[in-house]
Amino acid sequence: MCGIIGYVGKKSASPILLEGLRRLEYRGYDSAGVAVLDNANLVVRKKIGKIDEGIARLLKAQPVTGKLGIAHTRWATHGVPADKNSHPHLDQSGEIAVVHNGVIENYDKLKQRLLATGHKFKSDTDTEVLAHLIGEHYAKRKSNPLTPALSPSDEAREPDALTQAVSDALREVIGTYGLAVICTDFPDTIIGARRGSPLIIGIGKGEHFLASDANAIVAHTKKVVYLNDYDVATITPENFEVSNLGADTANVQISNLEFSHEDVGRGKFAHFMLKEIFEQSQTVQNALRGRLDFEGATAKFGGLNMTAAELRGIDRIVIAASGTSWHAALVGEYLIEELAQLPVEVEFAHEFCYRNCPLEKNTVLLVLSQSGETADTLAALREAKRRGHRALAIVNVVGSTIARESDGGIYMHAGPEIGVASTKAFTSTLTVLSLLAIHLGRMRNLSAKRALEVLHGLEALPEQIEKILAQNESFKKLAKKYAKANDFFFLGRGYSFPIALEGALKLKEISYIHAEGYSAAEMKHGPIALIDKKTPTVFLVPQDAMYDRTMANLAMIRARQGPIIAIATEGDKQIKKVANDVIYLPKTLEVLNPILASVPLQLFAYHIAVARGCDVDKPRNLAKSVTVQ
């Protein structure tokens, strides 16, 4: 989940690296560092803390010069956040610097071997072990150019010797890595490698970039190469070459980024999260664009890569996801089962990988991931394909690993999401799942009348979201009223239950308030014991088929003097009599209410976090993209 940025070219590397680190900070902010080559001099600066409080101040006080460098922002795995554990790490000779995203699972065994040969380590990280391992292989190649790994007719010519040393080291490694390596012997070369952790080459004129996320380099180039697992790239100012540890040749494709430098800025907003909440009327519109077929009373997709007969032949869908995407999957289960009459099972992606989930012949796996790089979700996709099943994906990032490896899929078109707490990607996922349910339903027994009703409801959503956003000041006042609470419940039934889970997650991940999401019907089976005057409950009470039963559940909370915040439908007069505070949503269909109900819960969590003085975009212990298992 760490962030990597590298540059080689004609410009000063340090400002580009620092800018890239700021763009990547959502991937980790325990510490950060840079390594820059100035001719043959390797200079390393690294510091614990967030970018502007740590490495930026250090570089201002102790500037570095040079036209080649690598940098890293850390989310700690091996070793506590500390200066000594910050990247970059050096090899034994001090001539090679390495930055790394991932986990080296056999690092301890490798470390013991290296210690036995006289290596000394300065950190507690697995990455320093990898740096020493690369250094060991490079030293062997320097002392003996004609190593067994090369044919007798070959020479250890630059920069092949460093590339081969990195490759030799990686063949000993068990685990995941996105890697950038530089060496004093090669003042114009960066070596990049990936397995399981994303890595991208940015292509410029007389300069090249390496990054774990396109956000870091979009200000400099729109042309990128997404590296595949086991790829090793040798990058110079004028050229790049890619080989693959597991194949004779590497599959290299140049892609164009679909977003701009302005898209990854905060604009007029105080936080990325608030900006992304306010973008949702547009991002839902983007998810709908070109997909509403009113004439055929269905939804259109271009990337599923399945014929109508194959789609009709599906007997069961398993949806695998993690975190917020798992909550979206629960809504997807309700949507597809109701509109398409297809059995759906929702799995945590990591559970799908490690238990023997039975998959019948005509079962399709659908994975959900904003980044398209979520490690557990990618592993689930690969497991389904290994077992001979078709795997489809709903993702946001074009060119991501899941997008490339799935058999077909649908893009959300939500644009870059920088805030660690997902907002617009969640509602875009729900929008796409609604369209998919209609698409599958029309191939079965969903009537044109019902399908058109849902299509028109979807078409109305962007304007309805704008109405909710216009109440922002009211949400701010409400948040201040409840900001000192230590515990919250979020309750709903039917389609509102997954949104209760998501509302609780949003609150706890950015405000650090303990929050629990439950089915309202489950409260009387134990959790109601925790209700008291100091424990507010957010009740999702839309006027749907479960309205009367949800109101009965609400009465149980009220009878125990628990404060109640209700998310209700416009025109509901009864709710005012029983709730302490009410947030009204525009009227929509029951199947679409989760999309609208998500927005006030996001704003409520955001304003509570701000009122409590929390860093909304960089919540403690969290990073945006979970690329390690």
C-alpha positions as CSV (number, residue, x, y, z in Angstrom):
1,M,0.0,0.0,0.0
2,C,3.1,2.2,-0.1
3,G,3.7,4.8,-2.9
4,I,6.6,4.7,-5.3
5,I,7.8,7.4,-7.7
6,G,10.9,7.5,-9.9
7,Y,12.3,9.9,-12.4
8,V,15.2,9.9,-14.9
9,G,15.6,12.7,-17.4
10,K,17.0,16.2,-18.0
11,K,15.2,18.0,-15.1
12,S,16.1,18.2,-11.5
13,A,14.6,15.0,-9.9
14,S,13.9,16.3,-6.4
15,P,11.0,18.6,-7.1
16,I,9.3,15.9,-9.3
17,L,9.8,13.3,-6.6
18,L,8.4,15.5,-3.9
19,E,5.4,16.4,-6.0
20,G,4.8,12.7,-6.8
21,L,5.0,11.8,-3.1
22,R,2.3,14.3,-2.3
23,R,0.1,12.7,-5.0
24,L,0.8,9.3,-3.5
25,E,0.4,10.2,0.1
26,Y,-3.0,8.5,0.4
27,R,-1.2,5.2,-0.2
28,G,0.8,5.6,3.1
29,Y,1.9,8.4,5.3
30,D,4.0,6.9,8.1
31,S,7.2,8.2,6.6
32,A,8.8,9.2,3.3
33,G,12.2,9.4,1.7
34,V,14.1,10.0,-1.5
35,A,17.4,8.8,-3.1
36,V,19.0,10.9,-5.8
37,L,22.0,10.2,-7.9
38,D,24.2,13.2,-8.7
39,N,26.8,11.8,-11.0
40,A,28.2,9.0,-8.9
41,N,27.1,10.3,-5.6
42,L,24.1,8.6,-4.0
43,V,22.3,10.9,-1.6
44,V,19.4,9.7,0.7
45,R,17.0,11.8,2.7
46,K,14.2,10.2,4.7
47,K,12.0,11.2,7.6
48,I,9.1,9.9,9.7
49,G,5.8,11.7,9.5
50,K,3.6,13.0,6.7
51,I,5.1,14.5,3.6
52,D,4.9,18.3,4.5
53,E,5.9,17.7,8.1
54,G,8.8,15.4,7.4
55,I,10.6,14.9,4.1
56,A,9.5,18.2,2.6
57,R,11.0,20.1,5.5
58,L,14.1,17.9,5.4
59,L,14.7,18.6,1.7
60,K,14.3,22.3,2.2
61,A,16.9,22.3,4.9
62,Q,19.2,19.8,3.1
63,P,18.5,20.0,-0.6
64,V,19.6,17.3,-3.0
65,T,20.5,17.7,-6.7
66,G,20.6,15.3,-9.6
67,K,18.5,14.2,-12.6
68,L,17.8,10.6,-11.4
69,G,16.0,9.6,-8.3
70,I,13.5,7.4,-6.6
71,A,11.1,8.1,-3.7
72,H,8.7,6.4,-1.4
73,T,5.9,7.1,1.0
74,R,5.3,4.3,3.6
75,W,2.5,2.4,5.1
76,A,4.3,0.3,7.7
77,T,4.3,-3.5,7.6
78,H,7.6,-4.9,8.8
79,G,9.0,-2.4,11.4
80,V,7.3,0.4,13.3
81,P,7.2,3.9,11.7
82,A,10.7,5.3,12.3
83,D,13.4,7.1,10.4
84,K,15.5,3.9,10.3
85,N,12.6,1.9,8.8
86,S,11.8,4.6,6.2
87,H,12.6,4.0,2.5
88,P,14.9,4.1,0.5
89,H,17.1,1.4,1.9
90,L,20.7,0.7,0.9
91,D,22.6,-2.5,0.2
92,Q,25.7,-3.5,2.2
93,S,28.0,-1.4,-0.1
94,G,25.9,1.7,0.1
95,E,25.9,1.9,-3.7
96,I,22.4,0.5,-4.4
97,A,19.1,2.2,-3.2
98,V,15.8,0.4,-3.2
99,V,12.2,1.5,-2.6
100,H,9.5,-1.2,-2.2
101,N,5.8,-1.7,-1.9
102,G,4.8,-5.2,-0.8
103,V,5.8,-7.9,1.6
104,I,8.8,-10.3,1.3
105,E,7.5,-13.3,3.1
106,N,10.8,-15.2,3.3
107,Y,12.8,-12.2,4.4
108,D,13.8,-13.7,7.7
109,K,15.4,-16.7,6.1
110,L,17.2,-14.5,3.6
111,K,18.3,-12.2,6.4
112,Q,19.8,-15.1,8.4
113,R,21.8,-16.2,5.3
114,L,23.1,-12.7,4.7
115,L,24.0,-12.2,8.4
116,A,26.0,-15.3,8.2
117,T,28.1,-13.9,5.4
118,G,28.8,-10.6,7.3
119,H,26.0,-8.3,6.2
120,K,24.9,-5.8,8.8
121,F,21.3,-4.3,8.9
122,K,20.2,-0.9,10.1
123,S,16.4,-1.4,10.0
124,D,13.7,-3.9,10.9
125,T,12.3,-4.0,7.4
126,D,12.0,-6.8,4.8
127,T,12.9,-4.2,2.2
128,E,16.5,-3.7,3.5
129,V,17.0,-7.5,3.2
130,L,15.9,-7.2,-0.4
131,A,18.3,-4.4,-1.0
132,H,21.2,-6.4,0.4
133,L,20.2,-9.4,-1.6
134,I,20.3,-7.3,-4.8
135,G,23.6,-5.9,-3.8
136,E,25.0,-9.4,-3.2
137,H,24.0,-10.6,-6.7
138,Y,25.3,-7.4,-8.2
139,A,28.7,-7.8,-6.5
140,K,29.0,-11.3,-7.9
141,R,28.3,-10.0,-11.4
142,K,30.9,-7.2,-11.0
143,S,33.6,-9.7,-9.8
144,N,32.6,-12.3,-12.4
145,P,30.9,-10.9,-15.5
146,L,30.4,-14.3,-17.1
147,T,28.0,-15.8,-14.5
148,P,26.1,-19.0,-15.1
149,A,22.9,-16.9,-15.6
150,L,24.5,-15.5,-18.8
151,S,25.5,-17.4,-21.9
152,P,29.3,-17.6,-22.4
153,S,29.0,-15.3,-25.4
154,D,27.2,-12.7,-23.4
155,E,28.8,-9.8,-21.5
156,A,27.7,-8.1,-18.3
157,R,27.2,-4.8,-20.2
158,E,25.5,-1.8,-18.8
159,P,22.8,-1.7,-17.6
160,D,22.3,-5.5,-18.1
161,A,24.4,-6.3,-15.0
162,L,22.1,-4.4,-12.7
163,T,19.0,-5.7,-14.4
164,Q,20.2,-9.2,-14.1
165,A,21.2,-8.8,-10.5
166,V,17.7,-7.6,-9.6
167,S,16.2,-10.5,-11.6
168,D,18.5,-13.0,-9.8
169,A,17.5,-11.6,-6.4
170,L,13.8,-11.7,-7.2
171,R,14.0,-15.3,-8.2
172,E,14.9,-16.0,-4.5
173,V,12.0,-13.9,-3.2
174,I,8.7,-15.2,-2.0
175,G,6.1,-12.5,-1.7
176,T,4.9,-9.3,-3.4
177,Y,6.7,-6.3,-4.7
178,G,6.6,-3.1,-6.6
179,L,10.2,-2.1,-6.8
180,A,12.5,0.7,-7.9
181,V,16.3,0.3,-7.8
182,I,19.2,2.7,-8.6
183,C,22.9,2.2,-8.4
184,T,25.9,4.5,-8.4
185,D,27.4,2.6,-11.4
186,F,24.4,3.5,-13.6
187,P,23.7,7.3,-13.2
188,D,21.0,7.2,-15.9
189,T,19.1,4.0,-15.1
190,I,16.2,2.9,-12.9
191,I,15.2,-0.7,-12.6
192,G,11.6,-1.4,-11.8
193,A,9.9,-4.7,-11.1
194,R,6.5,-5.9,-10.0
195,R,4.7,-8.9,-8.6
196,G,1.3,-8.3,-7.0
197,S,1.9,-4.5,-6.3
198,P,1.1,-2.0,-9.1
199,L,3.8,-0.3,-11.1
200,I,3.6,2.0,-14.1
201,I,6.1,3.4,-16.5
202,G,5.4,7.0,-17.6
203,I,6.7,7.8,-21.1
204,G,8.1,11.3,-21.8
205,K,10.4,13.0,-24.3
206,G,14.0,12.6,-23.0
207,E,12.6,11.5,-19.7
208,H,10.8,8.6,-18.1
209,F,8.9,8.0,-14.9
210,L,8.1,5.1,-12.6
211,A,5.1,5.1,-10.2
212,S,2.8,2.9,-8.3
213,D,-0.1,5.1,-9.4
214,A,-0.8,7.2,-12.4
215,N,-1.9,10.1,-10.2
216,A,1.8,10.8,-9.4
217,I,2.8,11.3,-13.0
218,V,-0.3,12.6,-14.9
219,A,1.0,16.2,-14.7
220,H,4.0,15.1,-16.8
221,T,2.7,12.5,-19.2
222,K,-0.4,10.8,-20.5
223,K,1.3,7.8,-22.0
224,V,1.9,4.9,-19.7
225,V,2.8,1.2,-19.6
226,Y,1.2,-0.9,-16.9
227,L,3.7,-3.5,-15.9
228,N,2.5,-7.1,-15.4
229,D,3.5,-9.6,-12.7
230,Y,7.1,-10.7,-13.0
231,D,8.0,-7.8,-15.3
232,V,11.4,-6.2,-14.9
233,A,11.9,-2.8,-16.5
234,T,15.2,-1.1,-17.3
235,I,14.5,2.7,-17.7
236,T,16.7,5.4,-19.1
237,P,16.0,9.0,-20.2
238,E,15.6,7.9,-23.9
239,N,14.3,4.3,-23.6
240,F,12.8,1.5,-21.6
241,E,13.0,-2.2,-22.0
242,V,10.8,-4.8,-20.2
243,S,11.6,-8.5,-19.7
244,N,9.6,-11.0,-17.7
245,L,11.0,-13.5,-15.2
246,G,8.5,-16.2,-16.2
247,A,8.3,-15.8,-20.0
248,D,10.6,-15.4,-23.0
249,T,9.1,-12.0,-23.8
250,A,7.1,-9.4,-22.0
251,N,3.7,-8.1,-23.1
252,V,4.1,-4.3,-23.3
253,Q,1.2,-2.1,-24.3
254,I,1.2,1.7,-24.2
255,S,-2.0,3.2,-22.8
256,N,-3.3,6.8,-22.6
257,L,-4.5,8.1,-19.3
258,E,-8.2,9.2,-19.3
259,F,-7.9,11.9,-16.6
260,S,-5.9,15.1,-16.2
261,H,-3.7,16.8,-13.7
262,E,-6.7,19.0,-12.6
263,D,-8.7,15.9,-11.8
264,V,-6.3,14.9,-9.0
265,G,-6.4,18.3,-7.3
266,R,-8.6,19.4,-4.4
267,G,-9.9,22.5,-6.2
268,K,-11.9,24.8,-3.9
269,F,-12.5,22.0,-1.3
270,A,-10.8,21.6,2.0
271,H,-10.4,17.9,1.6
272,F,-10.4,15.4,-1.3
273,M,-13.1,13.4,0.4
274,L,-15.5,16.5,0.4
275,K,-14.6,17.1,-3.3
276,E,-15.4,13.5,-4.2
277,I,-18.7,13.6,-2.3
278,F,-19.7,16.6,-4.2
279,E,-18.7,15.0,-7.5
280,Q,-21.2,12.2,-7.2
281,S,-24.0,13.8,-9.2
282,Q,-21.5,13.9,-12.1
283,T,-19.9,10.5,-11.4
284,V,-23.3,8.7,-11.3
285,Q,-24.1,10.5,-14.6
286,N,-20.8,9.2,-16.0
287,A,-21.6,5.6,-14.9
288,L,-25.0,5.9,-16.7
289,R,-23.7,7.6,-19.9
290,G,-24.4,5.6,-23.0
291,R,-25.8,2.7,-21.1
292,L,-29.5,3.6,-20.8
293,D,-31.5,1.9,-23.6
294,F,-35.0,3.2,-23.2
295,E,-36.1,1.8,-26.6
296,G,-35.1,-1.7,-25.6
297,A,-36.0,-1.2,-22.0
298,T,-32.6,-2.4,-20.9
299,A,-29.0,-1.4,-20.1
300,K,-26.1,-1.6,-22.6
301,F,-22.5,-2.7,-22.0
302,G,-19.6,-3.1,-24.3
303,G,-17.1,-4.9,-22.2
304,L,-18.7,-8.0,-20.7
305,N,-17.4,-10.2,-23.5
306,M,-20.2,-12.6,-23.2
307,T,-22.9,-13.4,-25.8
308,A,-26.6,-13.1,-24.9
309,A,-26.8,-16.9,-24.8
310,E,-23.8,-17.1,-22.4
311,L,-25.4,-14.5,-20.1
312,R,-28.7,-16.4,-20.2
313,G,-26.8,-19.6,-19.3
314,I,-25.6,-18.2,-16.0
315,D,-27.1,-20.2,-13.1
316,R,-25.4,-18.4,-10.2
317,I,-23.2,-15.4,-9.5
318,V,-20.7,-15.1,-6.7
319,I,-19.6,-11.5,-5.9
320,A,-16.2,-11.2,-4.2
321,A,-15.0,-7.9,-2.8
322,S,-13.4,-6.3,0.3
323,G,-14.3,-3.3,2.5
324,T,-16.6,-0.7,1.0
325,S,-16.9,-2.8,-2.2
326,W,-18.2,-5.7,-0.1
327,H,-21.0,-3.5,1.1
328,A,-21.8,-2.6,-2.5
329,A,-21.8,-6.3,-3.3
330,L,-24.5,-6.9,-0.7
331,V,-26.7,-4.3,-2.5
332,G,-25.8,-6.0,-5.8
333,E,-27.0,-9.3,-4.3
334,Y,-30.4,-7.8,-3.6
335,L,-30.6,-6.1,-7.0
336,I,-29.7,-9.1,-9.1
337,E,-31.8,-11.5,-7.2
338,E,-34.9,-9.2,-7.4
339,L,-34.6,-7.9,-10.9
340,A,-32.9,-10.8,-12.7
341,Q,-34.1,-13.7,-10.4
342,L,-30.5,-15.1,-10.3
343,P,-29.1,-16.6,-7.2
344,V,-26.2,-14.5,-5.8
345,E,-23.8,-15.1,-3.0
346,V,-21.5,-12.5,-1.6
347,E,-18.0,-13.5,-0.4
348,F,-15.2,-11.6,1.3
349,A,-12.5,-11.8,-1.3
350,H,-9.9,-13.2,1.1
351,E,-12.3,-15.9,2.3
352,F,-13.1,-16.9,-1.3
353,C,-9.4,-17.6,-1.8
354,Y,-8.8,-19.7,1.2
355,R,-11.8,-21.9,1.6
356,N,-13.1,-24.4,-0.9
357,C,-16.2,-22.5,-2.1
358,P,-18.2,-24.9,-4.4
359,L,-18.7,-23.4,-7.9
360,E,-21.1,-25.1,-10.2
361,K,-20.5,-25.3,-13.9
362,N,-22.5,-22.2,-14.9
363,T,-21.3,-20.0,-12.0
364,V,-19.7,-16.6,-12.8
365,L,-17.5,-14.7,-10.4
366,L,-18.0,-10.9,-10.3
367,V,-15.3,-8.9,-8.5
368,L,-15.6,-5.3,-7.4
369,S,-12.6,-3.0,-6.8
370,Q,-12.2,0.7,-7.1
371,S,-8.4,0.6,-7.7
372,G,-8.4,-2.6,-9.7
373,E,-5.3,-3.6,-7.6
374,T,-6.9,-4.9,-4.4
375,A,-4.7,-7.9,-3.5
376,D,-7.5,-10.1,-2.0
377,T,-9.9,-9.4,-4.8
378,L,-7.2,-10.0,-7.5
379,A,-6.4,-13.3,-5.8
380,A,-10.1,-14.3,-5.9
381,L,-10.3,-13.5,-9.6
382,R,-7.3,-15.6,-10.3
383,E,-8.6,-18.5,-8.2
384,A,-11.9,-18.5,-10.1
385,K,-10.1,-18.5,-13.4
386,R,-7.8,-21.3,-12.3
387,R,-10.9,-23.4,-11.6
388,G,-12.2,-22.8,-15.1
389,H,-14.9,-20.2,-14.3
390,R,-15.5,-16.9,-16.1
391,A,-14.5,-13.9,-14.0
392,L,-16.0,-10.5,-14.6
393,A,-15.1,-7.2,-12.9
394,I,-16.4,-3.8,-12.0
395,V,-13.5,-1.4,-11.6
396,N,-12.7,2.3,-11.8
397,V,-9.1,2.3,-13.0
398,V,-8.6,1.6,-16.7
399,G,-5.4,-0.5,-17.2
400,S,-5.4,-1.8,-13.7
401,T,-4.4,-5.5,-13.1
402,I,-8.0,-6.7,-12.4
403,A,-9.2,-4.9,-15.5
404,R,-6.5,-6.6,-17.6
405,E,-6.9,-10.0,-16.1
406,S,-10.7,-10.3,-16.0
407,D,-12.6,-12.0,-18.8
408,G,-14.8,-8.9,-19.2
409,G,-16.1,-6.1,-17.1
410,I,-17.6,-2.7,-16.6
411,Y,-15.8,0.6,-15.8
412,M,-17.3,2.9,-13.3
413,H,-15.8,6.1,-14.9
414,A,-15.8,7.8,-11.5
415,G,-12.4,9.4,-12.1
416,P,-9.5,9.4,-9.6
417,E,-10.5,8.9,-6.0
418,I,-7.9,10.2,-3.7
419,G,-9.6,10.3,-0.3
420,V,-8.9,7.1,1.6
421,A,-12.6,6.7,2.6
422,S,-14.3,5.7,-0.7
423,T,-17.4,7.8,-1.6
424,K,-18.0,8.4,-5.3
425,A,-16.6,5.0,-6.3
426,F,-19.2,3.4,-3.9
427,T,-22.2,5.1,-5.5
428,S,-20.8,4.5,-9.0
429,T,-20.5,0.8,-8.2
430,L,-24.1,0.8,-7.0
431,T,-25.1,2.5,-10.2
432,V,-23.3,0.0,-12.4
433,L,-24.8,-2.9,-10.4
434,S,-28.3,-1.5,-10.9
435,L,-27.6,-1.4,-14.7
436,L,-26.2,-4.9,-14.6
437,A,-29.3,-6.2,-12.8
438,I,-31.5,-4.7,-15.4
439,H,-29.3,-6.1,-18.3
440,L,-29.5,-9.6,-16.8
441,G,-33.1,-9.3,-15.9
442,R,-34.3,-8.4,-19.4
443,M,-32.7,-11.6,-20.6
444,R,-34.9,-13.5,-18.2
445,N,-38.3,-12.4,-16.9
446,L,-38.0,-8.7,-16.0
447,S,-40.9,-6.9,-17.7
448,A,-40.2,-3.9,-20.0
449,K,-42.5,-1.8,-17.8
450,R,-40.5,-2.6,-14.6
451,A,-37.2,-2.1,-16.4
452,L,-38.2,1.3,-17.8
453,E,-39.3,2.3,-14.3
454,V,-35.8,1.6,-12.9
455,L,-34.1,3.2,-15.9
456,H,-36.1,6.4,-15.4
457,G,-35.3,6.3,-11.7
458,L,-31.6,6.0,-12.5
459,E,-31.8,8.9,-14.9
460,A,-33.2,11.1,-12.2
461,L,-30.5,10.3,-9.6
462,P,-27.9,13.0,-10.5
463,E,-30.4,15.8,-10.0
464,Q,-31.7,14.2,-6.8
465,I,-28.1,13.9,-5.5
466,E,-27.7,17.6,-6.1
467,K,-30.7,18.3,-3.9
468,I,-29.1,16.3,-1.1
469,L,-25.7,18.1,-1.5
470,A,-27.5,21.4,-1.2
471,Q,-28.3,20.5,2.4
472,N,-24.6,20.4,3.3
473,E,-24.8,23.1,6.0
474,S,-27.6,21.2,7.7
475,F,-25.4,18.1,7.9
476,K,-22.6,20.2,9.3
477,K,-24.8,21.5,12.1
478,L,-26.1,18.0,12.8
479,A,-22.6,16.6,13.0
480,K,-21.5,19.2,15.5
481,K,-24.5,18.2,17.7
482,Y,-23.3,14.5,17.8
483,A,-19.5,14.9,17.4
484,K,-18.7,14.1,21.0
485,A,-20.5,10.7,21.0
486,N,-18.3,7.7,21.6
487,D,-20.5,5.1,20.1
488,F,-23.0,4.9,17.2
489,F,-25.4,2.4,15.7
490,F,-26.5,2.4,12.1
491,L,-29.6,0.4,11.4
492,G,-31.6,-0.5,8.3
493,R,-33.6,-3.3,6.7
494,G,-33.7,-4.8,3.2
495,Y,-31.8,-2.6,0.8
496,S,-30.9,-0.2,3.6
497,F,-29.0,-2.8,5.6
498,P,-25.8,-2.7,3.5
499,I,-26.0,1.1,3.6
500,A,-26.1,0.9,7.4
501,L,-22.9,-1.1,7.3
502,E,-21.3,1.4,5.0
503,G,-22.4,4.4,7.1
504,A,-20.9,2.8,10.2
505,L,-17.6,2.1,8.3
506,K,-17.4,5.7,7.0
507,L,-17.8,7.1,10.5
508,K,-15.3,4.9,12.2
509,E,-12.6,5.1,9.6
510,I,-12.3,8.9,9.5
511,S,-13.6,10.0,12.9
512,Y,-12.4,7.1,15.0
513,I,-15.8,6.8,16.7
514,H,-16.8,3.3,17.5
515,A,-19.8,2.5,15.1
516,E,-21.7,-0.6,14.4
517,G,-23.9,-1.4,11.4
518,Y,-26.8,-3.8,11.9
519,S,-30.0,-5.0,10.4
520,A,-32.6,-3.2,12.5
521,A,-34.3,-6.6,13.1
522,E,-31.2,-7.9,14.8
523,M,-31.1,-5.3,17.5
524,K,-33.4,-7.2,19.8
525,H,-31.2,-10.3,19.5
526,G,-28.4,-8.8,21.7
527,P,-27.0,-5.4,20.5
528,I,-29.9,-3.4,22.1
529,A,-28.2,-4.0,25.4
530,L,-25.8,-1.2,24.5
531,I,-28.4,1.5,23.9
532,D,-28.5,4.4,26.3
533,K,-28.9,8.1,26.3
534,K,-25.4,8.7,25.1
535,T,-25.5,6.2,22.1
536,P,-27.1,7.8,19.0
537,T,-28.6,5.6,16.3
538,V,-28.8,6.5,12.7
539,F,-31.9,4.8,11.3
540,L,-32.4,4.3,7.5
541,V,-36.2,4.5,7.2
542,P,-37.2,5.0,3.6
543,Q,-40.9,4.5,2.7
544,D,-40.4,1.1,1.2
545,A,-41.8,-2.4,1.8
546,M,-40.1,-2.6,5.1
547,Y,-41.2,0.8,6.4
548,D,-43.7,-0.4,9.1
549,R,-41.3,-3.0,10.5
550,T,-38.4,-0.6,10.6
551,M,-40.6,1.9,12.4
552,A,-41.4,-0.8,15.0
553,N,-37.6,-1.4,15.4
554,L,-37.1,2.4,15.8
555,A,-39.7,2.4,18.6
556,M,-37.6,-0.1,20.6
557,I,-34.7,2.3,20.5
558,R,-36.8,5.3,21.4
559,A,-38.3,3.4,24.4
560,R,-34.8,3.0,25.8
561,Q,-34.1,6.8,25.4
562,G,-31.5,6.3,22.6
563,P,-31.1,9.5,20.4
564,I,-32.4,8.8,16.9
565,I,-31.2,10.4,13.6
566,A,-33.6,9.3,10.8
567,I,-32.8,9.1,7.1
568,A,-36.3,9.3,5.7
569,T,-38.3,10.0,2.5
570,E,-39.6,13.4,1.6
571,G,-43.2,13.8,2.8
572,D,-42.9,11.4,5.7
573,K,-44.7,13.2,8.5
574,Q,-44.8,10.3,10.9
575,I,-41.0,10.1,11.3
576,K,-40.8,13.6,12.8
577,K,-42.8,12.4,15.8
578,V,-40.4,9.7,16.8
579,A,-36.9,10.9,15.7
580,N,-34.7,13.5,17.3
581,D,-33.4,14.6,14.0
582,V,-34.5,13.9,10.4
583,I,-32.7,14.0,7.1
584,Y,-35.0,13.8,4.1
585,L,-34.2,12.2,0.8
586,P,-35.9,12.7,-2.5
587,K,-38.4,10.0,-3.4
588,T,-37.0,7.2,-5.5
589,L,-37.5,3.5,-6.1
590,E,-36.7,1.1,-3.3
591,V,-34.0,-0.6,-5.4
592,L,-32.3,2.8,-5.9
593,N,-32.6,4.2,-2.5
594,P,-29.1,2.9,-1.4
595,I,-27.5,5.3,-3.8
596,L,-29.3,8.4,-2.4
597,A,-29.0,7.2,1.2
598,S,-25.2,6.9,0.9
599,V,-24.6,10.6,0.3
600,P,-26.0,12.0,3.6
601,L,-24.1,9.3,5.6
602,Q,-20.9,10.4,3.8
603,L,-21.4,14.0,4.7
604,F,-22.4,13.2,8.2
605,A,-19.2,11.2,8.8
606,Y,-17.1,13.9,7.1
607,H,-18.4,16.8,9.2
608,I,-18.1,14.8,12.4
609,A,-14.5,14.0,11.6
610,V,-13.7,17.6,10.8
611,A,-15.4,18.7,14.1
612,R,-13.2,16.3,16.0
613,G,-10.1,17.6,14.4
614,C,-9.3,14.4,12.4
615,D,-7.2,14.3,9.2
616,V,-10.1,13.2,6.9
617,D,-8.0,12.3,3.8
618,K,-5.3,10.5,5.8
619,P,-7.0,8.6,8.6
620,R,-4.7,6.8,11.0
621,N,-3.5,3.3,10.2
622,L,-5.3,3.3,6.8
623,A,-4.2,3.6,3.2
624,K,-6.2,3.8,0.0
625,S,-5.3,0.8,-1.9
626,V,-4.8,-2.5,-0.1
627,T,-2.2,-4.2,-2.3
628,V,-0.8,-6.6,0.3
629,Q,-2.7,-9.6,1.8
